[in-house]
Amino acid sequence: MPTLTAIERRVIGTLIEKSLTTPQNYPLSLNALTNGCNQKSARDPETSYTENEVLETLQSLKRRSFATEFFGAGSRVSKWEEAFVANTGLSNEQAAVIAELLLRGPQTEGELRQRASRMAPIADLPALHKVLEELAGREEPFAKRISDPNRARGVIWAHCLYPEDEAPSAEEPSASARVTVRTASPALEERIAALEARVAALEQQLGVSPTGG
């Protein structure tokens, strides 16, 4: 079972998310990926990674066959895509759920279904349960339930890619609970994320960095 550091989780989660939500702008340049990692919506915690930090992470993931670098014809700027999904044999629905858990940490089933559905259709909670059971039932599980076994509502799930000393316990409040308190509705979050993706794509086309360089 692979384990991922915090920045590796953010980079892979962002690459999976963008591959499913904005395939027309994928693969991503380093600038666009850094913007995606640090965007203010659909992320917990918020981060301020530098391009150098993201590049070092990408190179490490490339050595592990979790990321791939491309150079377009006549272009001096490389682009990146994730290879994690293909190398672990995840379906689009499984990848969407894992991406959400990588980007926001432990979440309730209701939150997961709604949020992951923006990347891959998950019709209802029974459909989500099927995906979670597939992830949890692998020879090396990718997701696990961390709520009390007797709990029927608000059940919280986490991914299994944390280093051992970072793995969440059932007693800890979910990251999604903190997000719910301080953010707008999921629908507004999705609109903000879509606008941020469009701005990043325009910056990439114009060769403009977020700091104006």
Secondary structure, 3 states (H helix, E strand, C coil): CCCCCHHHHHHHHHHHHHHHHCHHHCCEEHHHHHHHHHCCCCCCCCCCCCHHHHHHHHHHHHHCCCEEEEECCCCCCEEEEECHHHHHCCCHHHHHHHHHHHHHCCEEHHHHHHHHCCCCCCCCHHHHHHHHHHHHCCCCCCEEECCCCCCCCCCEEEECCCCHHHCCCCCCCCHHHHHHHHCCCHHHHHHHHHHHHHHHHHHHHHCCCCCCC
